[in-house]
């Protein structure tokens, strides 16, 4: 197999196989290559999700999934809505807890006098 230098750069690919331990195989169409099990930096995306893969020190045997691309059916806009209907507003420096699965956020510190609406 001939390896072109561009394969060492970040690549856009599609998750093909999931494994435990936050790892997945990714098909890289432009490079005509499927990775070994790639570690995921944040979470393990589902099969079929388009992701960005980098290679540690340019080594094709050390892939890492760093991010995912939005799917066409996903609605744009903020993933976390903290203010609305007169609710409290988070300001710079306020602590906020966010549930990654649901995208719901809760302001845990800050002024209760600042509201929206």
Residue, then its C-alpha position, 0 to 999 in steps of 0.5 A: x500500500x502506498x501512503x501519500x503524505x496528505x494522509x498525515x494531515x487531519x482527515x474528514x471521515x465516517x465512523x464505521x465500527x464502534x468499540x468500547x473504551x471510547x474507540x472507533x474505526x473511521x473510514x477516510x474516503x479521501x485517503x482511501x484508508x480505514x483507521x485502526x481503532x481511534x481514540x475519541x477526545x470527548x465522546x464516542x460518536x455513533x456509527x455513520x457520523x462524520x468526524x475529524x481525525x488527526x494523527x499523533x506525530x503524523x503516525x497513521x497508526x495513532x488516530x484520534x477523533x477530535x470532533x464531529x460534523x453536524x448531520x444535515x437533519x440536525x437543527x442549527x442554533x445553540x445546543x444549550x438554552x440557558x435563558x428564555x421566558x424570563x429565566x436567569x441569565x448566565x454572565x461571564x464568570x458564572x458557573x454553569x453545569x451542563x448535562x452532555x446527553x440532554x444539552x440542558x444547563x443549570x446556572x449554579x452561581x451568579x446573581x439572581x437579579x439578572x433575568x431575561x425577558 
